Amino acid sequence: MDVGQGGRSAEYEGARTVFVNVEPESLPNPMFHERYIGRAEHVLPASFGRALT
């Protein structure tokens, strides 16, 4: 597992991890806190607000 610069994971740093893809993971990765399935242009604005549009 790559934990990024300095060896700290997203969870350690308090980050929210999000999986966005048009298809679900074949084996769900427990490192993701949230999952959004669909085209990014549809799910991101609805999930994260107008700041992304």
C-alpha positions as CSV (number, residue, x, y, z in Angstrom):
1,M,0.0,0.0,0.0
2,D,1.3,3.4,-1.0
3,V,0.7,5.8,1.9
4,G,2.0,8.9,0.3
5,Q,4.8,11.3,1.1
6,G,6.2,10.9,4.6
7,G,4.6,7.5,5.1
8,R,1.3,8.9,6.4
9,S,-2.0,7.5,5.2
10,A,-5.1,9.5,4.3
11,E,-6.9,8.1,7.3
12,Y,-4.0,9.1,9.6
13,E,-4.3,12.7,8.2
14,G,-8.0,12.7,8.7
15,A,-8.9,12.8,5.0
16,R,-12.1,11.5,3.6
17,T,-11.4,9.0,0.8
18,V,-13.8,8.7,-2.1
19,F,-14.1,6.2,-4.9
20,V,-15.8,7.5,-8.1
21,N,-16.1,5.3,-11.2
22,V,-18.6,4.3,-13.8
23,E,-18.5,0.7,-12.5
24,P,-18.3,-0.6,-8.9
25,E,-15.1,-2.2,-7.6
26,S,-14.9,-5.9,-8.2
27,L,-13.6,-6.3,-4.6
28,P,-14.5,-3.3,-2.4
29,N,-11.4,-1.5,-1.0
30,P,-11.9,-0.8,2.7
31,M,-9.7,2.3,2.4
32,F,-12.6,4.2,0.7
33,H,-15.1,5.9,3.0
34,E,-17.5,6.7,0.3
35,R,-18.4,5.3,-3.1
36,Y,-20.1,7.0,-6.0
37,I,-21.0,4.9,-9.1
38,G,-21.7,6.7,-12.4
39,R,-20.3,9.2,-14.7
40,A,-18.2,11.9,-12.9
41,E,-20.1,14.8,-14.5
42,H,-23.3,13.4,-13.0
43,V,-22.3,12.2,-9.6
44,L,-19.7,14.8,-8.5
45,P,-21.9,17.9,-8.7
46,A,-24.7,16.1,-6.9
47,S,-22.4,14.7,-4.3
48,F,-20.0,17.5,-3.6
49,G,-22.0,20.6,-4.5
50,R,-21.9,23.4,-7.1
51,A,-18.3,24.3,-6.4
52,L,-17.2,21.6,-8.9
53,T,-19.4,22.8,-11.8
